[in-house]
Amino acid sequence: MTTSPDLWHHYGRTRAEQDRAVPDVFHWIWSQDSGPGFEALGDLTGKVVCDLGAGAARHAAHLAAHHQPAQVIAVDASPAQCEMATGLYSHLVPRLRVVLSDAVSHLRATPHTYDVLYSVFGALDFTDPNELLPAAAAALKPGGRLVFSTLAHYLNGAPAQPDVAAADVAAKTPDGETTTMRRWVLQEHVWVKALDGAGFSAIKSEVLPSRVDGPRTADTLLVTAAVSPRTRPSGNAEQHGDGN
């Protein structure tokens, strides 16, 4: 059996060697230096929270250390990122738990588990919304919330997609070879339609302009949605296994 190369193997390694602290702040925007903070998630006291595509789990560590959730689950499909997260923040166990899994498999295996799901340029960017959003709706408790930040346009300035379509973006294998991965960069109304179709309501979106100029800068699209407290999304989430 062959496995796919870990295309996130190199990401964040330099920072992890130099900065091992739990972040004092939580930022949604692409430049990670201003804009709305954790308050977009609501009151997390006693809540069960999941970071979808957590990477080195810096955002998850901030929430676990500073905002009294019952637990934060940091999910990532990259073995390298999960190893890094564990090395940085194992002292926050059991309030913070790192899980090696793709987001869809994890969500399908945990129906009606989470009060809050969120993603900061994470799994929402790199997973087909037609698969991820229904799984997210099924994994939330009634009244639970999904909050995510994503690119409002491509890093080269090209406009976001007018429908649910991915583009190939540059990536590197662990050996340093150039390859590509899929990324979903969608217009606001496309996200709203996809969320509505997956069973979400109270959908809100906001474009947060970049405060810096230069190459590979981008405006941020911040999206919030909820699962109705009176109804649960339909589907067969309980029939799927995590596979890990």
C-alpha positions in Angstrom: 0.0 0.0 0.0 1.3 3.5 -0.9 0.6 6.6 1.1 0.4 10.2 -0.1 3.4 12.4 0.7 3.0 14.8 3.6 2.7 18.1 1.8 2.8 20.0 5.1 6.0 18.4 6.3 8.1 21.7 6.0 5.4 24.1 7.1 6.1 26.0 10.3 9.3 24.2 11.3 11.5 27.2 11.5 9.0 29.0 13.8 8.6 25.9 16.0 12.4 25.8 16.6 12.4 29.5 17.7 9.0 30.0 19.3 7.5 27.3 21.6 5.2 29.6 23.6 1.5 29.4 23.8 0.3 32.4 21.8 -1.2 35.3 23.8 -3.6 36.3 21.0 -5.9 34.7 18.4 -6.2 36.2 14.9 -8.4 35.2 12.0 -6.8 37.3 9.3 -4.2 36.1 6.8 -1.4 38.3 8.1 -2.1 37.1 11.7 -1.4 40.6 13.1 -4.7 42.3 13.7 -8.5 42.0 13.2 -11.1 40.1 15.2 -10.0 37.6 17.8 -11.3 34.6 19.6 -14.6 36.4 20.5 -15.9 35.4 17.1 -16.2 31.9 18.5 -18.5 33.0 21.4 -18.1 32.0 25.0 -16.1 28.8 25.1 -16.4 28.1 28.9 -17.1 24.4 29.3 -17.5 23.9 25.5 -16.1 21.1 23.4 -14.2 22.7 20.5 -12.5 21.3 17.4 -9.8 23.0 15.2 -10.1 21.6 11.7 -6.7 21.6 10.0 -4.9 22.7 13.2 -1.4 22.6 11.9 1.0 23.1 14.8 -2.1 23.8 17.0 -1.1 27.3 18.0 -4.7 28.6 17.8 -6.0 25.6 19.7 -3.3 26.0 22.4 -4.3 29.6 22.9 -8.0 28.6 23.4 -7.1 25.7 25.7 -4.8 27.9 27.9 -6.8 31.1 28.0 -10.6 30.5 27.5 -11.7 27.6 29.8 -13.1 25.1 27.2 -13.9 21.6 28.4 -11.6 20.4 25.6 -10.1 21.5 22.3 -9.4 18.8 19.7 -6.7 19.8 17.2 -7.3 17.7 14.1 -4.8 17.6 11.2 -4.1 15.1 8.4 -0.3 15.8 8.4 1.8 13.5 10.6 4.6 16.2 10.7 2.2 18.8 11.9 0.7 16.6 14.6 4.1 15.6 15.8 5.1 19.3 16.0 1.9 20.2 17.8 2.4 17.4 20.3 6.0 18.5 20.9 5.0 22.1 21.5 1.9 21.7 23.6 1.8 18.3 25.3 1.8 20.1 28.6 -1.8 21.3 27.9 -3.2 17.7 27.8 -6.0 16.8 28.5 -7.6 20.1 27.8 -5.8 20.1 24.4 -5.7 16.8 22.4 -4.0 16.4 19.0 -5.7 14.0 16.6 -4.1 12.7 13.4 -6.9 12.4 10.9 -8.4 14.1 7.8 -11.2 16.4 8.8 -14.0 14.6 7.1 -13.2 11.2 8.6 -12.9 12.7 12.1 -16.2 14.6 11.8 -18.1 11.6 10.4 -16.8 9.5 13.4 -17.9 12.0 16.0 -21.6 12.8 15.4 -23.3 15.5 17.6 -20.0 15.9 19.6 -18.9 19.5 19.2 -20.2 22.8 20.4 -17.9 24.8 18.2 -15.9 23.9 15.0 -13.5 26.4 13.6 -10.7 26.6 11.0 -8.1 29.3 10.4 -7.0 28.8 6.7 -7.1 25.1 7.6 -9.3 22.2 6.4 -12.0 24.5 5.0 -9.5 25.7 2.5 -8.1 22.3 1.5 -11.1 19.9 1.6 -14.0 19.7 -0.8 -16.9 21.7 0.8 -19.4 19.2 -0.6 -17.9 16.6 1.7 -16.7 18.7 4.7 -19.7 20.9 5.3 -22.3 18.1 5.7 -19.9 16.2 8.0 -19.4 19.4 10.0 -23.1 19.9 10.4 -23.5 16.3 11.6 -20.7 16.6 14.1 -22.1 19.7 15.8 -24.6 19.5 18.6 -27.9 21.3 18.0 -27.2 25.0 18.2 -23.5 24.4 17.6 -21.4 26.9 15.5 -18.9 26.7 12.7 -16.5 29.6 12.3 -13.8 29.8 9.7 -11.5 32.2 7.9 -10.5 31.6 4.3 -8.9 33.6 1.5 -11.2 36.2 -0.1 -9.2 35.9 -3.3 -6.1 34.1 -4.5 -2.7 35.1 -3.2 -1.8 36.3 -6.7 -4.7 38.7 -6.7 -7.0 36.6 -8.9 -10.7 36.6 -7.9 -12.3 33.8 -5.9 -14.2 31.1 -7.7 -17.9 31.7 -8.7 -18.8 28.1 -7.9 -17.5 25.2 -5.8 -14.2 24.5 -7.7 -10.7 23.9 -6.5 -7.4 25.2 -8.0 -4.0 23.6 -7.9 -1.6 25.5 -5.7 2.1 25.0 -5.2 3.4 22.6 -2.5 6.5 20.6 -1.6 7.0 17.0 -0.8 9.1 16.0 2.3 12.0 15.6 -0.1 11.6 19.1 -1.3 10.2 18.3 -4.8 7.7 20.7 -6.2 4.1 19.5 -6.6 0.6 20.8 -6.1 -2.4 20.5 -3.8 -6.0 21.5 -4.2 -7.3 24.7 -2.5 -10.9 26.0 -2.5 -11.0 29.8 -2.7 -14.7 30.7 -3.2 -16.8 33.8 -3.4 -18.9 34.8 -0.4 -22.2 33.8 -2.0 -20.8 30.4 -3.0 -19.9 29.6 0.7 -23.3 30.8 1.8 -25.1 28.5 -0.7 -22.9 25.5 0.2 -23.5 26.1 3.9 -27.2 26.4 3.5 -27.3 23.2 1.5 -25.4 21.4 4.2 -28.0 22.3 6.8 -26.5 25.4 8.4 -28.5 28.6 9.2 -27.7 32.1 10.6 -24.9 32.3 8.0 -22.9 35.5 8.2 -19.8 36.5 6.2 -17.4 39.5 6.4 -14.4 40.5 4.3 -11.5 41.7 6.4 -9.2 43.8 4.3 -5.5 43.1 4.5 -3.6 45.8 6.4 -0.3 45.1 4.7 0.8 45.3 1.1 3.2 43.2 -0.9 3.3 39.8 -2.7 1.2 36.9 -1.3 -1.0 39.2 0.8 -4.7 38.7 0.8 -8.0 39.9 2.2 -9.7 37.4 4.6 -13.3 36.1 4.4 -14.6 35.3 7.9 -17.7 33.1 7.9 -20.0 32.0 10.8 -22.9 29.6 10.7 -25.0 27.5 13.1 -26.9 24.3 13.2 -30.5 24.8 14.2 -31.2 23.9 17.9 -34.5 22.2 16.9 -33.3 20.0 14.0 -30.3 17.8 13.3 -28.8 17.5 9.8 -29.8 14.4 7.9 -27.3 11.9 6.7 -25.4 8.7 7.7 -22.5 10.2 9.7 -22.8 7.4 12.3 -22.1 4.8 9.7 -18.6 6.1 8.9 -15.5 5.2 10.7 -12.5 7.5 11.5 -10.1 5.1 9.8 -7.3 6.0 12.3 
